[in-house]
Amino acid sequence: MTLHDTYDPSNIFAKILRGEMPAVKVYEDDIALAFMDVFPQSEGHTLVIPKDVTARNLLDMPPEKLGPFMLVVQKVTQAVEAALTPDGIVVTQFNGAPAGQTVYHLHVHIIPRSEGKALGRHGSGGMADMGDLEKLAARIRAKL
Ligand code: 5GP
């Protein structure tokens, strides 16, 4: 059962929030942290995670924190669009393993799409080059 379970503070995103694991950061404030996905499904694939919550997924998110969090998601999505000018952008999240979730701290994916370019496989693509991610993050940060 992965849809409803106890929040595990040793999950990778909690470690990133505590500074115990590195991340290529794009944006950070009191509400959320945005960083580059290391197994990107497309160039510029960015993740946004809420701070100060023990929410495994959307169902667990305190309602009063959801609105402010989604405003950060929109802000980062706008910066991704301005920086990378994709043809489209998928903004999505998964709840529970059968839905595709692999990390159990609520996160929203921002995935730029280009006409005619196939989407990489979710959770099973290759690891990105850190230098490339740093360059992409710098371009996105410049639009924030
Ligand atoms: P989920 O499958 O839970 O919706 O998404 C988890 C996402 O986290 C995947 O897209 C995966 O590529 C990404 N991911 C997994 N481990 C790490 C990591 O250590 N660092 C970063 N930046 N992304 C990760």
Backbone and ligand atoms as CSV (ligand in chain L), in Angstrom:
chain,resi,resn,atom,element,x,y,z
A,1,MET,N,N,0.868,-1.212,0.000
A,1,MET,CA,C,0.000,0.000,0.000
A,1,MET,C,C,0.887,1.238,0.000
A,2,THR,N,N,0.944,1.910,-1.090
A,2,THR,CA,C,1.797,3.098,-1.157
A,2,THR,C,C,0.991,4.389,-1.211
A,3,LEU,N,N,-0.320,4.256,-1.367
A,3,LEU,CA,C,-1.135,5.476,-1.467
A,3,LEU,C,C,-1.341,6.091,-0.085
A,4,HIS,N,N,-1.532,5.226,0.908
A,4,HIS,CA,C,-1.675,5.681,2.295
A,4,HIS,C,C,-0.654,4.938,3.148
A,5,ASP,N,N,0.265,5.654,3.699
A,5,ASP,CA,C,1.272,5.024,4.545
A,5,ASP,C,C,1.914,6.122,5.385
A,6,THR,N,N,2.773,5.719,6.299
A,6,THR,CA,C,3.459,6.692,7.144
A,6,THR,C,C,4.559,7.390,6.338
A,7,TYR,N,N,4.683,8.680,6.522
A,7,TYR,CA,C,5.741,9.441,5.842
A,7,TYR,C,C,7.100,8.965,6.350
A,8,ASP,N,N,7.989,8.663,5.397
A,8,ASP,CA,C,9.338,8.211,5.759
A,8,ASP,C,C,10.321,9.368,5.562
A,9,PRO,N,N,10.847,9.929,6.660
A,9,PRO,CA,C,11.736,11.099,6.523
A,9,PRO,C,C,13.084,10.784,5.888
A,10,SER,N,N,13.337,9.506,5.584
A,10,SER,CA,C,14.600,9.170,4.913
A,10,SER,C,C,14.442,9.129,3.393
A,11,ASN,N,N,13.284,9.568,2.880
A,11,ASN,CA,C,13.137,9.594,1.419
A,11,ASN,C,C,14.094,10.624,0.815
A,12,ILE,N,N,14.421,10.413,-0.443
A,12,ILE,CA,C,15.484,11.198,-1.090
A,12,ILE,C,C,15.169,12.705,-1.123
A,13,PHE,N,N,13.905,13.052,-1.292
A,13,PHE,CA,C,13.582,14.484,-1.379
A,13,PHE,C,C,13.657,15.149,-0.001
A,14,ALA,N,N,13.317,14.396,1.052
A,14,ALA,CA,C,13.487,14.936,2.408
A,14,ALA,C,C,14.972,15.176,2.674
A,15,LYS,N,N,15.810,14.278,2.172
A,15,LYS,CA,C,17.259,14.454,2.347
A,15,LYS,C,C,17.751,15.672,1.588
A,16,ILE,N,N,17.226,15.883,0.395
A,16,ILE,CA,C,17.601,17.088,-0.369
A,16,ILE,C,C,17.172,18.335,0.403
A,17,LEU,N,N,15.952,18.313,0.954
A,17,LEU,CA,C,15.469,19.479,1.721
A,17,LEU,C,C,16.354,19.753,2.937
A,18,ARG,N,N,16.862,18.704,3.566
A,18,ARG,CA,C,17.719,18.885,4.741
A,18,ARG,C,C,19.168,19.161,4.371
A,19,GLY,N,N,19.469,19.165,3.077
A,19,GLY,CA,C,20.841,19.428,2.635
A,19,GLY,C,C,21.756,18.227,2.797
A,20,GLU,N,N,21.162,17.046,2.972
A,20,GLU,CA,C,21.972,15.822,3.137
A,20,GLU,C,C,22.320,15.181,1.798
A,21,MET,N,N,21.597,15.581,0.754
A,21,MET,CA,C,21.870,15.094,-0.599
A,21,MET,C,C,21.923,16.303,-1.526
A,22,PRO,N,N,22.789,16.257,-2.529
A,22,PRO,CA,C,22.896,17.401,-3.435
A,22,PRO,C,C,21.716,17.486,-4.403
A,23,ALA,N,N,21.474,18.681,-4.903
A,23,ALA,CA,C,20.466,18.878,-5.949
A,23,ALA,C,C,20.866,20.120,-6.734
A,24,VAL,N,N,20.519,20.111,-8.006
A,24,VAL,CA,C,20.751,21.293,-8.841
A,24,VAL,C,C,19.525,22.181,-8.681
A,25,LYS,N,N,19.668,23.175,-7.838
A,25,LYS,CA,C,18.507,23.976,-7.439
A,25,LYS,C,C,18.170,25.066,-8.465
A,26,VAL,N,N,16.871,25.273,-8.595
A,26,VAL,CA,C,16.356,26.278,-9.524
A,26,VAL,C,C,15.731,27.439,-8.753
A,27,TYR,N,N,15.018,27.108,-7.695
A,27,TYR,CA,C,14.298,28.138,-6.930
A,27,TYR,C,C,14.047,27.611,-5.528
A,28,GLU,N,N,14.077,28.519,-4.560
A,28,GLU,CA,C,13.785,28.125,-3.187
A,28,GLU,C,C,13.184,29.310,-2.443
A,29,ASP,N,N,12.133,29.054,-1.699
A,29,ASP,CA,C,11.612,30.045,-0.759
A,29,ASP,C,C,11.127,29.293,0.482
A,30,ASP,N,N,10.324,29.956,1.327
A,30,ASP,CA,C,9.867,29.307,2.561
A,30,ASP,C,C,8.889,28.168,2.299
A,31,ILE,N,N,8.285,28.177,1.121
A,31,ILE,CA,C,7.199,27.244,0.830
A,31,ILE,C,C,7.666,26.002,0.079
A,32,ALA,N,N,8.620,26.197,-0.832
A,32,ALA,CA,C,8.960,25.094,-1.732
A,32,ALA,C,C,10.386,25.199,-2.240
A,33,LEU,N,N,10.841,24.074,-2.767
A,33,LEU,CA,C,12.143,23.995,-3.426
A,33,LEU,C,C,11.929,23.397,-4.815
A,34,ALA,N,N,12.560,24.019,-5.820
A,34,ALA,CA,C,12.523,23.473,-7.183
A,34,ALA,C,C,13.938,23.108,-7.600
A,35,PHE,N,N,14.080,21.953,-8.235
A,35,PHE,CA,C,15.397,21.479,-8.653
A,35,PHE,C,C,15.247,20.589,-9.886
A,36,MET,N,N,16.386,20.370,-10.544
A,36,MET,CA,C,16.361,19.595,-11.782
A,36,MET,C,C,16.229,18.101,-11.469
A,37,ASP,N,N,15.399,17.417,-12.256
A,37,ASP,CA,C,15.286,15.955,-12.148
A,37,ASP,C,C,16.554,15.337,-12.731
A,38,VAL,N,N,17.187,14.426,-11.991
A,38,VAL,CA,C,18.448,13.834,-12.474
A,38,VAL,C,C,18.229,12.726,-13.505
A,39,PHE,N,N,16.989,12.268,-13.638
A,39,PHE,CA,C,16.667,11.298,-14.699
A,39,PHE,C,C,15.587,11.943,-15.578
A,40,PRO,N,N,15.944,13.000,-16.289
A,40,PRO,CA,C,14.919,13.823,-16.957
A,40,PRO,C,C,14.213,13.089,-18.084
A,41,GLN,N,N,12.921,13.342,-18.183
A,41,GLN,CA,C,12.127,12.787,-19.284
A,41,GLN,C,C,12.206,13.695,-20.504
A,42,SER,N,N,12.677,14.933,-20.298
A,42,SER,CA,C,12.948,15.852,-21.404
A,42,SER,C,C,13.927,16.885,-20.864
A,43,GLU,N,N,14.525,17.640,-21.783
A,43,GLU,CA,C,15.469,18.679,-21.355
A,43,GLU,C,C,14.718,19.736,-20.544
A,44,GLY,N,N,15.176,19.992,-19.343
A,44,GLY,CA,C,14.532,21.008,-18.500
A,44,GLY,C,C,13.553,20.440,-17.491
A,45,HIS,N,N,13.445,19.111,-17.423
A,45,HIS,CA,C,12.531,18.464,-16.467
A,45,HIS,C,C,12.884,18.923,-15.041
A,46,THR,N,N,11.926,19.578,-14.422
A,46,THR,CA,C,12.138,20.213,-13.112
A,46,THR,C,C,11.125,19.649,-12.122
A,47,LEU,N,N,11.532,19.535,-10.868
A,47,LEU,CA,C,10.636,19.063,-9.809
A,47,LEU,C,C,10.419,20.178,-8.796
A,48,VAL,N,N,9.221,20.252,-8.255
A,48,VAL,CA,C,8.927,21.208,-7.182
A,48,VAL,C,C,8.382,20.424,-5.991
A,49,ILE,N,N,8.981,20.655,-4.824
A,49,ILE,CA,C,8.540,19.934,-3.617
A,49,ILE,C,C,8.205,20.939,-2.505
A,50,PRO,N,N,7.171,20.625,-1.719
A,50,PRO,CA,C,6.822,21.519,-0.608
A,50,PRO,C,C,7.751,21.305,0.585
A,51,LYS,N,N,7.991,22.376,1.305
A,51,LYS,CA,C,8.792,22.323,2.540
A,51,LYS,C,C,7.869,22.184,3.748
A,52,ASP,N,N,8.449,21.725,4.852
A,52,ASP,CA,C,7.757,21.701,6.148
A,52,ASP,C,C,6.427,20.956,6.112
A,53,VAL,N,N,6.395,19.867,5.336
A,53,VAL,CA,C,5.221,18.998,5.334
A,53,VAL,C,C,5.691,17.548,5.389
A,54,THR,N,N,4.818,16.679,5.867
A,54,THR,CA,C,5.092,15.248,5.792
A,54,THR,C,C,4.025,14.641,4.885
A,55,ALA,N,N,3.936,15.187,3.695
A,55,ALA,CA,C,2.934,14.753,2.718
A,55,ALA,C,C,3.589,13.806,1.735
A,56,ARG,N,N,3.136,12.557,1.723
A,56,ARG,CA,C,3.653,11.598,0.743
A,56,ARG,C,C,3.123,11.914,-0.644
A,57,ASN,N,N,1.934,12.479,-0.700
A,57,ASN,CA,C,1.308,12.740,-1.996
A,57,ASN,C,C,0.269,13.849,-1.845
A,58,LEU,N,N,-0.448,14.101,-2.915
A,58,LEU,CA,C,-1.419,15.200,-2.915
A,58,LEU,C,C,-2.500,15.006,-1.862
A,59,LEU,N,N,-2.876,13.752,-1.612
A,59,LEU,CA,C,-3.951,13.461,-0.663
A,59,LEU,C,C,-3.582,13.863,0.759
A,60,ASP,N,N,-2.292,13.831,1.052
A,60,ASP,CA,C,-1.805,14.136,2.404
A,60,ASP,C,C,-1.543,15.623,2.629
A,61,MET,N,N,-1.547,16.413,1.587
A,61,MET,CA,C,-1.093,17.799,1.692
A,61,MET,C,C,-2.099,18.624,2.503
A,62,PRO,N,N,-1.663,19.316,3.560
A,62,PRO,CA,C,-2.594,20.178,4.293
A,62,PRO,C,C,-3.225,21.191,3.335
A,63,PRO,N,N,-4.545,21.275,3.321
A,63,PRO,CA,C,-5.226,22.122,2.331
A,63,PRO,C,C,-4.729,23.561,2.328
A,64,GLU,N,N,-4.428,24.094,3.514
A,64,GLU,CA,C,-4.023,25.502,3.578
A,64,GLU,C,C,-2.638,25.721,2.963
A,65,LYS,N,N,-1.893,24.638,2.774
A,65,LYS,CA,C,-0.557,24.769,2.182
A,65,LYS,C,C,-0.553,24.487,0.679
A,66,LEU,N,N,-1.657,23.950,0.191
A,66,LEU,CA,C,-1.681,23.535,-1.211
A,66,LEU,C,C,-1.681,24.738,-2.165
A,67,GLY,N,N,-2.485,25.743,-1.839
A,67,GLY,CA,C,-2.565,26.915,-2.710
A,67,GLY,C,C,-1.222,27.612,-2.856
A,68,PRO,N,N,-0.581,27.966,-1.718
A,68,PRO,CA,C,0.740,28.616,-1.816
A,68,PRO,C,C,1.756,27.757,-2.561
A,69,PHE,N,N,1.699,26.437,-2.360
A,69,PHE,CA,C,2.630,25.539,-3.058
A,69,PHE,C,C,2.382,25.596,-4.571
A,70,MET,N,N,1.129,25.547,-4.968
A,70,MET,CA,C,0.829,25.555,-6.405
A,70,MET,C,C,1.203,26.880,-7.054
A,71,LEU,N,N,1.187,27.955,-6.267
A,71,LEU,CA,C,1.648,29.240,-6.823
A,71,LEU,C,C,3.137,29.167,-7.167
A,72,VAL,N,N,3.908,28.452,-6.339
A,72,VAL,CA,C,5.334,28.268,-6.657
A,72,VAL,C,C,5.477,27.400,-7.909
A,73,VAL,N,N,4.645,26.357,-7.998
A,73,VAL,CA,C,4.688,25.501,-9.196
A,73,VAL,C,C,4.436,26.354,-10.451
A,74,GLN,N,N,3.444,27.235,-10.368
A,74,GLN,CA,C,3.153,28.089,-11.532
A,74,GLN,C,C,4.315,29.016,-11.843
A,75,LYS,N,N,4.888,29.603,-10.805
A,75,LYS,CA,C,6.007,30.530,-10.988
A,75,LYS,C,C,7.195,29.835,-11.673
A,76,VAL,N,N,7.508,28.641,-11.230
A,76,VAL,CA,C,8.636,27.911,-11.819
A,76,VAL,C,C,8.292,27.469,-13.244
A,77,THR,N,N,7.041,27.049,-13.455
A,77,THR,CA,C,6.621,26.654,-14.810
A,77,THR,C,C,6.756,27.837,-15.769
A,78,GLN,N,N,6.386,29.012,-15.309
A,78,GLN,CA,C,6.519,30.206,-16.157
A,78,GLN,C,C,7.986,30.479,-16.483
A,79,ALA,N,N,8.861,30.267,-15.508
A,79,ALA,CA,C,10.288,30.491,-15.750
A,79,ALA,C,C,10.858,29.446,-16.708
A,80,VAL,N,N,10.410,28.198,-16.571
A,80,VAL,CA,C,10.840,27.141,-17.498
A,80,VAL,C,C,10.408,27.512,-18.920
A,81,GLU,N,N,9.184,27.977,-19.042
A,81,GLU,CA,C,8.666,28.359,-20.370
A,81,GLU,C,C,9.477,29.520,-20.955
A,82,ALA,N,N,9.738,30.530,-20.122
A,82,ALA,CA,C,10.478,31.703,-20.593
A,82,ALA,C,C,11.916,31.342,-20.980
A,83,ALA,N,N,12.519,30.418,-20.217
A,83,ALA,CA,C,13.927,30.080,-20.453
A,83,ALA,C,C,14.112,29.154,-21.646
A,84,LEU,N,N,13.227,28.185,-21.784
A,84,LEU,CA,C,13.470,27.105,-22.746
A,84,LEU,C,C,12.527,27.142,-23.949
A,85,THR,N,N,11.520,28.001,-23.902
A,85,THR,CA,C,10.512,28.151,-24.970
A,85,THR,C,C,10.082,26.814,-25.594
A,86,PRO,N,N,9.606,25.892,-24.771
A,86,PRO,CA,C,9.115,24.618,-25.325
A,86,PRO,C,C,7.793,24.841,-26.069
A,87,ASP,N,N,7.371,23.809,-26.815
A,87,ASP,CA,C,6.083,23.896,-27.515
A,87,ASP,C,C,4.922,23.612,-26.566
A,88,GLY,N,N,5.212,22.878,-25.497
A,88,GLY,CA,C,4.192,22.544,-24.500
A,88,GLY,C,C,4.880,22.172,-23.202
A,89,ILE,N,N,4.119,22.110,-22.124
A,89,ILE,CA,C,4.702,21.730,-20.833
A,89,ILE,C,C,3.711,20.824,-20.104
A,90,VAL,N,N,4.194,19.659,-19.700
A,90,VAL,CA,C,3.399,18.778,-18.844
A,90,VAL,C,C,3.677,19.170,-17.396
A,91,VAL,N,N,2.598,19.420,-16.630
A,91,VAL,CA,C,2.735,19.652,-15.188
A,91,VAL,C,C,1.906,18.556,-14.529
A,92,THR,N,N,2.600,17.668,-13.784
A,92,THR,CA,C,1.892,16.485,-13.311
A,92,THR,C,C,2.466,15.967,-12.002
A,93,GLN,N,N,1.741,15.091,-11.370
A,93,GLN,CA,C,2.262,14.394,-10.189
A,93,GLN,C,C,1.541,13.066,-10.050
A,94,PHE,N,N,2.177,12.107,-9.351
A,94,PHE,CA,C,1.665,10.746,-9.243
A,94,PHE,C,C,1.418,10.409,-7.771
A,95,ASN,N,N,0.386,9.671,-7.523
A,95,ASN,CA,C,0.009,9.300,-6.153
A,95,ASN,C,C,-0.045,7.782,-6.020
A,96,GLY,N,N,0.978,7.206,-5.352
A,96,GLY,CA,C,1.027,5.761,-5.160
A,96,GLY,C,C,1.767,5.066,-6.292
A,97,ALA,N,N,2.399,3.950,-5.949
A,97,ALA,CA,C,3.210,3.210,-6.926
A,97,ALA,C,C,2.433,2.799,-8.177
A,98,PRO,N,N,1.180,2.329,-8.047
A,98,PRO,CA,C,0.474,1.926,-9.269
A,98,PRO,C,C,0.239,3.102,-10.223
A,99,ALA,N,N,0.294,4.317,-9.678
A,99,ALA,CA,C,0.128,5.509,-10.512
A,99,ALA,C,C,1.461,5.983,-11.088
A,100,GLY,N,N,2.556,5.374,-10.642
A,100,GLY,CA,C,3.866,5.753,-11.165
A,100,GLY,C,C,4.776,6.447,-10.173
A,101,GLN,N,N,4.302,6.622,-8.930
A,101,GLN,CA,C,5.118,7.328,-7.940
A,101,GLN,C,C,6.258,6.438,-7.451
A,102,THR,N,N,7.451,7.041,-7.356
A,102,THR,CA,C,8.618,6.295,-6.871
A,102,THR,C,C,9.274,6.956,-5.663
A,103,VAL,N,N,9.016,8.236,-5.447
A,103,VAL,CA,C,9.571,8.948,-4.291
A,103,VAL,C,C,8.393,9.500,-3.488
A,104,TYR,N,N,8.382,9.191,-2.182
A,104,TYR,CA,C,7.184,9.454,-1.379
A,104,TYR,C,C,7.292,10.712,-0.520
A,105,HIS,N,N,7.587,11.803,-1.203
A,105,HIS,CA,C,7.408,13.160,-0.680
A,105,HIS,C,C,6.733,13.887,-1.834
A,106,LEU,N,N,5.585,14.506,-1.582
A,106,LEU,CA,C,4.831,15.145,-2.668
A,106,LEU,C,C,5.754,15.957,-3.578
A,107,HIS,N,N,5.597,15.767,-4.883
A,107,HIS,CA,C,6.373,16.553,-5.848
A,107,HIS,C,C,5.571,16.716,-7.124
A,108,VAL,N,N,5.808,17.849,-7.768
A,108,VAL,CA,C,5.176,18.133,-9.056
A,108,VAL,C,C,6.267,18.167,-10.118
A,109,HIS,N,N,5.996,17.457,-11.212
A,109,HIS,CA,C,6.911,17.437,-12.351
A,109,HIS,C,C,6.557,18.569,-13.311
A,110,ILE,N,N,7.567,19.279,-13.779
A,110,ILE,CA,C,7.406,20.255,-14.858
A,110,ILE,C,C,8.251,19.714,-16.016
A,111,ILE,N,N,7.583,19.274,-17.074
A,111,ILE,CA,C,8.270,18.565,-18.161
A,111,ILE,C,C,8.029,19.299,-19.486
A,112,PRO,N,N,9.051,20.026,-19.971
A,112,PRO,CA,C,8.891,20.720,-21.255
A,112,PRO,C,C,8.728,19.702,-22.394
A,113,ARG,N,N,7.896,20.021,-23.358
A,113,ARG,CA,C,7.700,19.139,-24.522
A,113,ARG,C,C,7.962,19.902,-25.808
A,114,SER,N,N,8.537,19.196,-26.755
A,114,SER,CA,C,8.801,19.770,-28.075
A,114,SER,C,C,8.040,18.971,-29.114
A,115,GLU,N,N,7.516,19.689,-30.113
A,115,GLU,CA,C,6.805,19.044,-31.220
A,115,GLU,C,C,7.664,17.928,-31.805
A,116,GLY,N,N,7.101,16.750,-31.956
A,116,GLY,CA,C,7.785,15.663,-32.659
A,116,GLY,C,C,8.874,14.979,-31.857
A,117,LYS,N,N,9.092,15.396,-30.624
A,117,LYS,CA,C,10.146,14.780,-29.811
A,117,LYS,C,C,9.504,13.893,-28.750
A,118,ALA,N,N,9.899,12.613,-28.738
A,118,ALA,CA,C,9.275,11.650,-27.822
A,118,ALA,C,C,9.661,11.964,-26.377
A,119,LEU,N,N,8.724,11.674,-25.493
A,119,LEU,CA,C,8.972,11.844,-24.059
A,119,LEU,C,C,9.809,10.674,-23.555
A,120,GLY,N,N,10.819,10.944,-22.721
A,120,GLY,CA,C,11.609,9.878,-22.127
A,120,GLY,C,C,10.767,9.061,-21.165
A,121,ARG,N,N,11.229,7.858,-20.850
A,121,ARG,CA,C,10.462,6.980,-19.965
A,121,ARG,C,C,10.515,7.493,-18.534
A,122,HIS,N,N,9.377,7.442,-17.835
A,122,HIS,CA,C,9.300,7.921,-16.457
A,122,HIS,C,C,10.045,6.976,-15.518
A,123,GLY,N,N,10.987,7.535,-14.775
A,123,GLY,CA,C,11.672,6.768,-13.737
A,123,GLY,C,C,12.658,5.732,-14.230
A,124,SER,N,N,12.889,5.656,-15.529
A,124,SER,CA,C,13.829,4.633,-16.005
A,124,SER,C,C,14.726,5.157,-17.125
A,125,GLY,N,N,14.817,6.470,-17.250
A,125,GLY,CA,C,15.724,7.031,-18.246
A,125,GLY,C,C,17.142,7.116,-17.695
A,126,GLY,N,N,18.054,7.586,-18.508
A,126,GLY,CA,C,19.445,7.704,-18.082
A,126,GLY,C,C,19.654,8.918,-17.187
A,127,MET,N,N,20.752,8.869,-16.446
A,127,MET,CA,C,21.080,9.986,-15.560
A,127,MET,C,C,21.662,11.133,-16.390
A,128,ALA,N,N,21.235,12.340,-16.068
A,128,ALA,CA,C,21.696,13.510,-16.818
A,128,ALA,C,C,23.125,13.872,-16.427
A,129,ASP,N,N,23.786,14.565,-17.336
A,129,ASP,CA,C,25.096,15.138,-17.038
A,129,ASP,C,C,24.897,16.342,-16.106
A,130,MET,N,N,25.619,16.364,-14.993
A,130,MET,CA,C,25.404,17.426,-13.987
A,130,MET,C,C,25.730,18.807,-14.559
A,131,GLY,N,N,26.740,18.873,-15.432
A,131,GLY,CA,C,27.079,20.154,-16.056
A,131,GLY,C,C,25.930,20.670,-16.912
A,132,ASP,N,N,25.305,19.760,-17.650
A,132,ASP,CA,C,24.151,20.151,-18.481
A,132,ASP,C,C,23.008,20.639,-17.598
A,133,LEU,N,N,22.770,19.936,-16.474
A,133,LEU,CA,C,21.680,20.352,-15.574
A,133,LEU,C,C,21.963,21.722,-14.969
A,134,GLU,N,N,23.224,21.959,-14.597
A,134,GLU,CA,C,23.598,23.271,-14.037
A,134,GLU,C,C,23.314,24.379,-15.052
A,135,LYS,N,N,23.646,24.123,-16.313
A,135,LYS,CA,C,23.419,25.151,-17.357
A,135,LYS,C,C,21.927,25.410,-17.545
A,136,LEU,N,N,21.136,24.344,-17.562
A,136,LEU,CA,C,19.682,24.511,-17.709
A,136,LEU,C,C,19.107,25.267,-16.519
A,137,ALA,N,N,19.562,24.889,-15.314
A,137,ALA,CA,C,19.056,25.546,-14.105
A,137,ALA,C,C,19.393,27.036,-14.115
A,138,ALA,N,N,20.595,27.364,-14.596
A,138,ALA,CA,C,20.995,28.788,-14.652
A,138,ALA,C,C,20.083,29.564,-15.599
A,139,ARG,N,N,19.729,28.928,-16.728
A,139,ARG,CA,C,18.831,29.601,-17.691
A,139,ARG,C,C,17.455,29.820,-17.065
A,140,ILE,N,N,16.969,28.818,-16.315
A,140,ILE,CA,C,15.642,28.951,-15.685
A,140,ILE,C,C,15.697,29.992,-14.564
A,141,ARG,N,N,16.745,29.919,-13.747
A,141,ARG,CA,C,16.899,30.895,-12.638
A,141,ARG,C,C,16.913,32.323,-13.159
A,142,ALA,N,N,17.511,32.509,-14.339
A,142,ALA,CA,C,17.616,33.867,-14.915
A,142,ALA,C,C,16.239,34.460,-15.242
A,143,LYS,N,N,15.233,33.609,-15.346
A,143,LYS,CA,C,13.878,34.082,-15.671
A,143,LYS,C,C,12.981,34.186,-14.436
A,144,LEU,N,N,13.561,33.931,-13.273
A,144,LEU,CA,C,12.747,34.003,-12.037
A,144,LEU,C,C,12.887,35.365,-11.366
L,1,5GP,P1,P,7.886,9.993,-9.132
L,1,5GP,O1,O,8.214,8.736,-9.885
L,1,5GP,O2,O,7.864,9.712,-7.664
L,1,5GP,O3,O,6.709,10.717,-9.624
L,1,5GP,O4,O,9.068,11.005,-9.426
L,1,5GP,C1,C,10.299,10.933,-8.816
L,1,5GP,C2,C,11.233,11.674,-9.721
L,1,5GP,O5,O,12.420,11.913,-8.985
L,1,5GP,C3,C,11.637,10.896,-10.985
L,1,5GP,O6,O,11.323,11.688,-12.114
L,1,5GP,C4,C,13.121,10.666,-10.823
L,1,5GP,O7,O,13.806,10.808,-12.032
L,1,5GP,C5,C,13.515,11.746,-9.834
L,1,5GP,N1,N,14.600,11.411,-8.957
L,1,5GP,C6,C,14.838,10.221,-8.339
L,1,5GP,N2,N,15.924,10.302,-7.556
L,1,5GP,C7,C,16.374,11.569,-7.670
L,1,5GP,C8,C,17.481,12.258,-7.088
L,1,5GP,O8,O,18.265,11.723,-6.302
L,1,5GP,N3,N,17.637,13.567,-7.413
L,1,5GP,C9,C,16.801,14.190,-8.292
L,1,5GP,N4,N,17.067,15.477,-8.571
L,1,5GP,N5,N,15.749,13.568,-8.873
L,1,5GP,C10,C,15.543,12.272,-8.551
